[in-house]
Amino acid sequence: TVYTALNILNHAGIDVPHFPFKTLGVLAAKHDRHHHSMLSGNYASITPLPDIIFGTVE
């Protein structure tokens, strides 16, 4: 359930400026960049480890 809630927040595009939810905003912004540039890298869905290993992390 925690993973599902974080997944929903990551895809909702909500910007919450208050701690502790501000951290989620940073993660959501990184996730937006991930989807924006799917042609050049950032292919991992749960962890950036495959992108780090294959040099496709942005």
N, C-alpha and C positions, 0 to 999 in steps of 0.2 A: 504493500500500500504506500509506503514512503516513496519507492521508486516511481509509482504511478503518479503520485501527487507532484513530485519534482518534474516528471515528464510533462505533465499538464502545464505547470508553471513555465517551463522552458519554452513551450510552444505557444503560450497565450500572448506573449508580447507585453506583459504587464510590467511597468516600471514602479517598483516599491522603494522609496528612498529612505526608509527607516530600518535601523538595525533590529533584529537579525536578518530581516528580509532583503536588506540592501545587497547582501552577498548573493542572493538568488538572482537579483537584477544583473549583477556582473556575470553570473553563469549564463543567464538568458541572452545577454549581449554577445558572449562568446559563441553561444549556440546559434544565434542569428548569423554570425559570420560563417559558422560551419555550414549552414544551409545555403548561404549566398554564394559560396565558392566551391560547390561540390565538384566542379570540373577540374580543379587544380589540387585538391587534397581534402583533408579532414573527413576521411571516410568512416572512422570508427564511431559507433553509436553509444557505447557505454564508457569506454576508456580511451584516452588518446594514445595508448601504448603502441598499437599497430602503426599509427601515423608517425610516431616518433621513430620507430624501428625502420620504416620504409622512407623516411624523409619527406612525408607529405603533410606534416603538421604546419598550420599557419598561425 
